[in-house]
Amino acid sequence: MRYVSTRGGTPSVDFEGALLSGYASDGGLFMPEEIPKLDRETLQQWSTLSYPALVLELCSLFIDPELIPKKDLKGLIDRAFSRFRHRDVVHLSRLKNGLNVLELWHGITYAFKDLSLSCSGQFLQYFLEKRQKHVTIVVGTSGDTGSSAIESVRGAKNIDIIVLLPLGLCSKIQELQMTTVIEDNVHVFRVEGNSDELDEPIKAVFADVAFAKKHNLMSLNSINWSRILVQMAHYFFAYFQCVPSMDICPLPPVEVVVPTGAAGNLAAGCIAQEMGLPVRLATVVNRNDIIHRTVRQGDFSLSGNTRASLASAMDIQVPYNMERIFWLRSGSDGRLVRALMEQFDRTKRLCLPRELHTKLSETIDSQSASDEDILEAMQRCWEENRYLLCPHSAVAAFYHYRQTDKGQEAGRDVQCCLAPASAAKFQDAVLQAQLVPEIPEDIQTLEHMPTRSTTLCRGDDWTQVLRDKIEDLSRQRKGDVSSQK
């Protein structure tokens, strides 16, 4: 299995190359050169597998055994999921009126990103130990990615991780989950800007290809293919849990409702569709509605400033994984995707070609939820089920309730809503919904732990500060190596 850039301007790489790179050198994102097709027999065999076993089977299709033998791969995946709180890793809650909630948040930070990042961290350390190599990970976060990435590599001797978070725009718990980790290899910057703004210095650093190569830079944002790969398992697990029967011919569809910000989860669902999994996709965003406008109108354009919402991890105006979806739906046309993304980068406005928009809207439904919609969904779910939703999960539940209230139950596909985070991480939103937060003990203890971070103020040259930090880490490592000789 080889990986190519969505912009078609770089040679193909293997899984290790895609993992260690993040962005391709032409600015694109890595995607598999070919998408494996699964027949009915394979789907039936997979339908009884556990979540970790599904991850193993999927990864085996996309990672050559010469790079990671299947036995080693199983050990890495088992180790990745060993810290999860639920014995099944992922759990489906079947609630009233057909509301199925797939809980993806039983990892160490109570967010779905623990699933992919715990595996990515294991894959990364496997290669680094083999090659006797060191990398510096640079991550921008709107809330959950940073803490999950930190947990996946904290204390690792062959990895430094730099995380940029938007000051005051994450929940208090999200920020504490990052700033209370004081291992020597963890470096947190609190940035006076939103998540799109803090992505700019990261893009600038990676755009300097010579600098990125010299300092062995990589990213674990969802630009990284390994993240998308593991997230594909959500859709297979959701399908097998919700499909009425695997004996029906043809296999019946299941609608998966995907709350999203940067569209990484959505891209994973699109690839699962391409592989032959009979899922329909509905993506739901908050008031930052660029993905909704893209699906409904073909309008992939910025709309004013990023607006803060209760679903803060989705407060994103530049959903960079849509590039992967454009590539898939255009028939892997790298030249077209390059032209589209260069226009967007230049003007921040893009009207999709009619054929591409048609293919996109035929395979994905979409909706946008206001803060009021989010609060109402949280309240309704509690009233009907005594079940607390986080605001991001409530975005998906809003879509379900909207269909239910329109009387669309009859003949509707079985539906599964992805729940990306625990309500425990978003106490303010729970209180705004006039509900009572449930706060686990390990989250309560965060309030009393020492913190460490550096603040980047507006007016600072964020790119230069980031470059200086990376160079400083390289100098420290060289000094450590010299002192050991």
C-alpha positions as CSV (number, residue, x, y, z in Angstrom):
1,M,0.0,0.0,0.0
2,R,1.4,3.4,-1.1
3,Y,0.1,6.8,-0.3
4,V,-0.2,9.8,-2.6
5,S,-0.8,13.5,-2.1
6,T,-4.3,14.9,-2.7
7,R,-2.6,17.5,-4.9
8,G,-0.7,15.0,-7.0
9,G,2.7,16.7,-6.8
10,T,4.9,14.4,-4.8
11,P,6.2,10.8,-5.1
12,S,4.2,8.1,-3.3
13,V,5.3,7.0,0.2
14,D,4.7,4.0,2.4
15,F,2.7,4.1,5.6
16,E,5.8,5.0,7.7
17,G,6.4,8.0,5.3
18,A,2.8,9.2,5.6
19,L,2.9,8.8,9.4
20,L,6.1,10.8,9.8
21,S,5.2,13.5,7.4
22,G,1.8,14.9,8.2
23,Y,1.4,17.2,5.2
24,A,2.8,16.1,1.8
25,S,5.6,18.4,0.5
26,D,3.2,19.9,-2.1
27,G,0.9,21.0,0.7
28,G,-1.6,18.2,0.1
29,L,-2.7,15.4,2.4
30,F,-1.8,11.8,2.1
31,M,-4.4,9.3,0.9
32,P,-4.1,5.6,-0.1
33,E,-3.2,5.1,-3.8
34,E,-6.0,2.5,-4.0
35,I,-9.0,2.0,-1.7
36,P,-9.5,-1.7,-1.0
37,K,-13.0,-3.0,-1.8
38,L,-14.7,-5.3,0.7
39,D,-17.1,-8.0,-0.4
40,R,-20.2,-9.2,1.5
41,E,-18.3,-12.3,2.9
42,T,-15.6,-10.1,4.5
43,L,-18.2,-7.8,6.0
44,Q,-20.0,-10.8,7.5
45,Q,-16.8,-12.1,8.9
46,W,-16.0,-8.7,10.5
47,S,-19.5,-8.2,11.9
48,T,-18.8,-10.2,15.0
49,L,-15.4,-8.6,15.8
50,S,-14.6,-6.5,18.8
51,Y,-13.6,-2.8,18.2
52,P,-9.9,-3.5,18.7
53,A,-10.1,-6.5,16.3
54,L,-11.8,-4.3,13.7
55,V,-9.0,-1.7,14.0
56,L,-6.5,-4.5,13.5
57,E,-8.2,-5.8,10.3
58,L,-8.5,-2.3,8.9
59,C,-4.9,-1.4,9.7
60,S,-3.7,-4.6,8.2
61,L,-5.2,-3.5,4.8
62,F,-3.4,-0.2,4.9
63,I,-0.1,-1.1,6.5
64,D,2.3,-3.5,4.7
65,P,3.3,-6.4,6.9
66,E,6.9,-5.7,5.9
67,L,6.6,-2.5,7.8
68,I,4.7,-3.8,10.8
69,P,4.0,-7.6,10.9
70,K,0.4,-8.4,11.9
71,K,1.5,-9.9,15.2
72,D,3.4,-6.7,16.1
73,L,0.5,-4.6,14.9
74,K,-1.9,-6.5,17.2
75,G,0.4,-5.8,20.2
76,L,0.6,-2.1,19.4
77,I,-3.2,-1.8,19.1
78,D,-3.8,-3.8,22.3
79,R,-1.3,-1.6,24.1
80,A,-3.0,1.6,22.7
81,F,-6.4,0.6,24.1
82,S,-5.1,-0.8,27.4
83,R,-5.9,2.5,29.3
84,F,-9.5,2.7,28.1
85,R,-12.2,2.7,30.8
86,H,-14.7,0.5,29.0
87,R,-13.9,-3.1,28.5
88,D,-15.3,-2.9,24.9
89,V,-13.3,0.3,24.2
90,V,-16.3,1.7,22.3
91,H,-19.9,1.3,23.6
92,L,-23.3,1.8,21.9
93,S,-26.1,3.2,24.1
94,R,-29.6,2.4,22.7
95,L,-31.9,5.2,23.9
96,K,-35.6,6.0,23.4
97,N,-37.2,6.8,20.0
98,G,-34.4,5.2,18.0
99,L,-31.6,7.4,19.3
100,N,-28.4,5.2,19.2
101,V,-25.4,6.9,20.7
102,L,-21.9,5.4,19.9
103,E,-19.7,6.5,22.8
104,L,-16.2,7.1,21.5
105,W,-15.0,8.8,24.6
106,H,-13.9,6.1,27.0
107,G,-10.2,6.9,26.7
108,I,-7.9,8.7,29.1
109,T,-9.0,12.2,28.1
110,Y,-12.7,11.4,27.7
111,A,-12.6,12.2,23.9
112,F,-12.8,10.2,20.7
113,K,-9.4,11.4,19.6
114,D,-7.9,9.0,22.2
115,L,-8.9,6.2,19.9
116,S,-6.8,7.2,16.9
117,L,-4.1,9.0,18.7
118,S,-3.3,6.2,21.2
119,C,-2.7,4.0,18.1
120,S,-0.8,6.7,16.2
121,G,1.5,7.1,19.2
122,Q,2.2,3.4,19.3
123,F,2.9,3.2,15.6
124,L,5.2,6.2,15.8
125,Q,7.2,4.9,18.7
126,Y,7.5,1.5,16.9
127,F,9.2,3.1,13.9
128,L,11.3,5.5,16.0
129,E,12.8,2.8,18.2
130,K,13.5,0.7,15.1
131,R,15.3,3.6,13.3
132,Q,16.9,5.1,16.5
133,K,15.3,8.4,15.5
134,H,13.8,11.4,17.3
135,V,10.8,13.6,16.1
136,T,9.2,16.8,17.2
137,I,5.4,16.8,17.0
138,V,3.7,20.1,16.4
139,V,-0.1,20.2,17.1
140,G,-2.7,22.9,17.0
141,T,-5.9,22.1,18.9
142,S,-9.4,23.4,19.3
143,G,-9.8,21.4,22.5
144,D,-9.4,17.7,22.5
145,T,-6.6,16.9,20.0
146,G,-3.9,18.4,22.2
147,S,-4.6,16.4,25.3
148,S,-5.1,13.2,23.4
149,A,-1.8,13.7,21.5
150,I,0.0,14.6,24.7
151,E,-1.2,11.4,26.5
152,S,-0.2,9.3,23.5
153,V,3.5,10.3,23.7
154,R,4.0,11.8,27.2
155,G,7.4,10.8,28.7
156,A,8.6,9.3,25.4
157,K,12.4,9.8,25.1
158,N,12.4,9.9,21.3
159,I,9.6,12.5,21.0
160,D,9.0,16.1,21.9
161,I,5.5,17.5,21.5
162,I,4.6,21.1,21.1
163,V,0.9,22.0,21.4
164,L,-0.8,25.3,20.6
165,L,-4.2,25.8,22.2
166,P,-6.6,28.8,21.9
167,L,-6.5,30.7,25.1
168,G,-10.0,31.0,26.7
169,L,-11.7,29.2,23.9
170,C,-11.3,25.6,25.2
171,S,-13.3,24.4,28.2
172,K,-11.4,24.8,31.5
173,I,-11.0,21.0,31.8
174,Q,-9.6,20.7,28.2
175,E,-7.0,23.3,29.0
176,L,-6.1,21.7,32.3
177,Q,-5.7,18.3,30.7
178,M,-2.9,19.9,28.6
179,T,-1.2,22.3,31.0
180,T,-1.0,19.9,34.0
181,V,1.2,17.5,32.0
182,I,4.7,18.6,33.1
183,E,6.9,15.9,31.5
184,D,10.0,17.2,30.0
185,N,9.0,16.3,26.4
186,V,5.7,18.2,26.6
187,H,5.6,21.9,25.6
188,V,2.2,23.8,25.7
189,F,1.6,27.3,24.3
190,R,-1.6,29.2,25.1
191,V,-2.3,31.4,22.1
192,E,-4.4,34.6,22.1
193,G,-6.3,33.6,19.0
194,N,-8.8,31.0,17.7
195,S,-8.0,27.6,16.4
196,D,-7.8,28.7,12.8
197,E,-5.4,31.5,13.7
198,L,-3.0,29.3,15.6
199,D,-2.9,26.9,12.7
200,E,-1.2,29.6,10.6
201,P,2.2,29.5,12.3
202,I,2.1,25.7,12.2
203,K,1.4,25.7,8.5
204,A,4.2,28.3,8.0
205,V,6.7,26.1,9.8
206,F,5.8,23.0,7.8
207,A,5.8,25.0,4.6
208,D,9.6,25.5,5.1
209,V,10.4,22.0,3.9
210,A,14.1,22.3,4.7
211,F,13.4,23.4,8.2
212,A,10.8,20.7,8.8
213,K,13.2,18.1,7.5
214,K,16.2,19.3,9.5
215,H,14.3,19.2,12.8
216,N,12.3,16.0,12.0
217,L,8.9,17.8,12.4
218,M,5.6,16.0,12.1
219,S,2.0,16.6,13.1
220,L,-0.6,14.5,14.8
221,N,-3.6,16.6,13.8
222,S,-6.1,14.9,11.6
223,I,-4.0,15.9,8.6
224,N,-2.1,12.7,9.6
225,W,-3.3,9.7,7.7
226,S,-2.9,7.4,10.7
227,R,-5.7,9.3,12.5
228,I,-8.1,8.9,9.6
229,L,-7.2,5.2,9.3
230,V,-8.1,4.3,12.9
231,Q,-11.3,6.5,12.8
232,M,-12.6,4.4,9.9
233,A,-13.3,1.7,12.5
234,H,-16.1,3.9,14.0
235,Y,-18.2,3.3,11.0
236,F,-17.7,-0.4,10.7
237,F,-18.4,-0.9,14.4
238,A,-21.5,1.4,14.2
239,Y,-22.8,-0.5,11.2
240,F,-22.4,-3.9,12.7
241,Q,-24.0,-2.8,16.0
242,C,-27.0,-1.2,14.4
243,V,-27.8,-3.2,11.2
244,P,-31.0,-5.2,11.7
245,S,-29.5,-8.3,10.1
246,M,-26.4,-9.3,8.1
247,D,-28.5,-11.9,6.3
248,I,-30.6,-9.4,4.3
249,C,-29.6,-9.1,0.6
250,P,-28.5,-6.5,-0.3
251,L,-27.2,-5.4,3.1
252,P,-29.4,-2.6,4.4
253,P,-27.9,0.9,5.0
254,V,-27.3,2.5,8.3
255,E,-27.2,6.3,8.6
256,V,-24.2,7.5,10.7
257,V,-24.6,11.1,12.1
258,V,-21.2,12.8,12.3
259,P,-20.6,15.9,14.4
260,T,-17.5,17.5,12.9
261,G,-15.1,20.5,12.8
262,A,-12.1,19.7,10.7
263,A,-13.9,16.9,8.9
264,G,-11.4,14.1,9.8
265,N,-14.1,11.8,11.1
266,L,-16.2,12.6,8.0
267,A,-13.3,11.8,5.7
268,A,-13.0,8.4,7.5
269,G,-16.6,7.8,6.9
270,C,-16.3,8.6,3.2
271,I,-13.5,6.1,2.8
272,A,-15.6,3.5,4.6
273,Q,-18.3,4.1,2.0
274,E,-15.7,3.7,-0.8
275,M,-14.7,0.4,0.7
276,G,-18.2,-0.9,0.3
277,L,-19.7,-0.4,3.8
278,P,-23.4,0.5,3.3
279,V,-23.5,3.6,5.5
280,R,-25.2,6.8,4.7
281,L,-23.5,9.9,6.1
282,A,-25.0,13.0,7.7
283,T,-22.6,15.6,9.0
284,V,-23.7,18.2,11.5
285,V,-21.8,21.3,12.4
286,N,-22.3,24.2,14.9
287,R,-22.8,27.9,13.8
288,N,-19.5,27.7,12.0
289,D,-21.2,26.2,9.0
290,I,-18.7,26.0,6.1
291,I,-19.1,22.2,5.8
292,H,-22.9,22.5,5.7
293,R,-22.8,25.2,3.0
294,T,-20.3,23.1,1.0
295,V,-22.5,20.0,1.1
296,R,-25.8,21.9,0.4
297,Q,-24.7,24.7,-1.9
298,G,-21.1,23.9,-3.0
299,D,-19.9,27.0,-1.2
300,F,-16.5,26.3,0.4
301,S,-15.9,29.8,1.5
302,L,-15.0,31.6,4.8
303,S,-17.9,33.5,6.3
304,G,-16.7,36.2,8.6
305,N,-14.8,35.3,11.7
306,T,-14.8,32.0,13.6
307,R,-17.7,32.3,16.1
308,A,-17.5,30.8,19.6
309,S,-20.1,28.1,20.4
310,L,-21.0,25.6,23.1
311,A,-19.5,22.9,20.9
312,S,-16.1,24.6,21.1
313,A,-14.0,21.8,19.6
314,M,-15.9,22.4,16.4
315,D,-15.3,26.1,16.2
316,I,-13.4,25.8,12.9
317,Q,-13.7,27.8,9.7
318,V,-11.1,25.9,7.7
319,P,-12.0,22.2,7.7
320,Y,-8.8,21.0,6.1
321,N,-9.9,17.3,5.7
322,M,-12.5,18.4,3.2
323,E,-9.6,18.3,0.8
324,R,-9.5,14.5,1.2
325,I,-13.2,14.3,0.5
326,F,-12.9,16.5,-2.6
327,W,-10.1,14.1,-3.8
328,L,-12.3,11.0,-3.2
329,R,-15.4,12.4,-4.8
330,S,-13.4,13.8,-7.8
331,G,-12.1,10.3,-8.6
332,S,-8.6,11.0,-7.2
333,D,-8.1,14.0,-9.4
334,G,-5.0,15.6,-7.9
335,R,-4.7,18.3,-10.5
336,L,-8.3,19.5,-9.8
337,V,-7.9,19.4,-6.1
338,R,-4.6,21.3,-6.3
339,A,-6.3,24.1,-8.3
340,L,-9.3,24.2,-6.0
341,M,-7.2,24.4,-2.8
342,E,-4.7,26.9,-4.2
343,Q,-7.7,29.1,-5.1
344,F,-9.1,28.7,-1.6
345,D,-5.7,29.4,0.1
346,R,-5.4,32.6,-2.0
347,T,-9.0,34.0,-1.8
348,K,-10.6,32.1,1.0
349,R,-13.6,31.5,-1.3
350,L,-14.4,28.6,-3.5
351,C,-17.4,27.5,-5.5
352,L,-17.2,23.7,-6.2
353,P,-17.5,22.5,-9.8
354,R,-21.0,21.3,-10.4
355,E,-20.0,17.6,-10.9
356,L,-18.0,17.5,-7.7
357,H,-20.8,19.2,-5.7
358,T,-23.3,16.7,-7.1
359,K,-21.3,13.7,-6.0
360,L,-20.7,15.3,-2.6
361,S,-24.3,16.0,-1.9
362,E,-25.5,12.6,-3.2
363,T,-23.5,10.8,-0.6
364,I,-23.6,13.2,2.4
365,D,-26.5,15.0,4.1
366,S,-25.8,18.0,6.4
367,Q,-27.2,20.3,9.0
368,S,-26.1,23.2,11.2
369,A,-27.0,23.5,14.9
370,S,-27.2,26.7,16.9
371,D,-26.3,27.0,20.6
372,E,-30.1,26.9,21.3
373,D,-30.4,23.7,19.3
374,I,-27.6,22.2,21.3
375,L,-29.1,23.1,24.7
376,E,-32.5,21.8,23.6
377,A,-31.0,18.5,22.5
378,M,-29.1,18.1,25.8
379,Q,-32.2,18.8,27.8
380,R,-34.5,16.5,25.7
381,C,-32.0,13.6,25.9
382,W,-31.9,14.0,29.7
383,E,-35.6,14.2,30.1
384,E,-36.3,11.2,27.9
385,N,-33.4,9.0,28.9
386,R,-31.6,10.4,32.0
387,Y,-28.6,10.5,29.7
388,L,-26.1,13.4,29.6
389,L,-24.8,14.5,26.2
390,C,-21.8,16.7,25.7
391,P,-22.5,19.7,23.4
392,H,-20.7,18.0,20.5
393,S,-22.7,14.8,20.8
394,A,-25.9,17.0,21.2
395,V,-25.1,18.4,17.7
396,A,-25.7,14.9,16.3
397,A,-28.7,14.3,18.5
398,F,-30.2,17.6,17.3
399,Y,-30.2,16.1,13.7
400,H,-31.9,12.9,15.0
401,Y,-34.6,14.9,16.9
402,R,-35.2,17.2,14.0
403,Q,-36.0,14.2,11.7
404,T,-38.1,12.5,14.4
405,D,-40.2,15.7,14.9
406,K,-40.8,15.9,11.2
407,G,-42.4,12.4,11.4
408,Q,-39.8,10.8,9.3
409,E,-39.5,7.6,11.4
410,A,-41.4,5.5,8.9
411,G,-39.1,3.9,6.3
412,R,-36.1,5.7,7.7
413,D,-32.7,4.0,7.9
414,V,-31.5,2.8,11.2
415,Q,-29.4,5.7,12.6
416,C,-26.4,5.9,14.8
417,C,-25.1,9.2,16.3
418,L,-21.4,9.5,17.0
419,A,-20.6,10.9,20.5
420,P,-17.1,12.4,20.4
421,A,-16.7,13.4,24.0
422,S,-18.0,13.0,27.5
423,A,-20.3,15.6,29.1
424,A,-17.8,15.6,32.0
425,K,-15.5,17.8,29.9
426,F,-18.0,20.5,29.3
427,Q,-19.5,21.4,32.7
428,D,-20.4,25.0,31.7
429,A,-22.5,23.7,28.8
430,V,-24.2,21.2,31.1
431,L,-25.0,23.9,33.5
432,Q,-26.4,26.2,30.7
433,A,-28.7,23.4,29.8
434,Q,-29.9,23.5,33.5
435,L,-28.6,20.0,34.1
436,V,-26.2,18.7,36.8
437,P,-22.7,17.8,35.7
438,E,-21.3,14.4,36.5
439,I,-17.6,14.9,37.3
440,P,-15.2,11.9,37.6
441,E,-12.6,12.0,40.3
442,D,-9.7,12.2,37.9
443,I,-11.1,15.3,36.4
444,Q,-11.8,16.9,39.8
445,T,-8.1,16.4,40.7
446,L,-7.0,18.5,37.7
447,E,-8.0,21.7,39.6
448,H,-5.3,21.0,42.2
449,M,-2.4,20.0,40.0
450,P,0.5,22.3,39.1
451,T,0.4,23.7,35.5
452,R,3.0,24.7,33.0
453,S,2.6,26.7,29.7
454,T,3.8,29.7,27.8
455,T,1.4,32.4,26.5
456,L,1.6,33.8,23.0
457,C,0.1,37.3,22.9
458,R,-1.4,39.1,20.0
459,G,1.3,41.1,18.4
460,D,4.0,38.4,19.0
461,D,5.5,36.8,16.0
462,W,4.0,33.4,16.6
463,T,5.8,31.7,13.7
464,Q,9.2,33.0,15.0
465,V,8.5,31.9,18.5
466,L,7.5,28.4,17.3
467,R,10.7,28.2,15.1
468,D,12.8,29.3,18.1
469,K,11.3,26.7,20.3
470,I,11.9,23.9,17.8
471,E,15.5,25.0,17.3
472,D,16.0,25.2,21.1
473,L,14.8,21.6,21.5
474,S,17.2,20.5,18.8
475,R,20.1,22.2,20.5
476,Q,19.2,20.6,23.9
477,R,19.1,17.2,22.3
478,K,22.5,17.7,20.7
479,G,23.8,18.9,24.1
480,D,22.4,15.8,25.8
481,V,24.0,13.5,23.2
482,S,27.4,15.3,23.6
483,S,27.3,15.0,27.4
484,Q,26.7,11.2,27.1
485,K,29.8,10.6,25.0
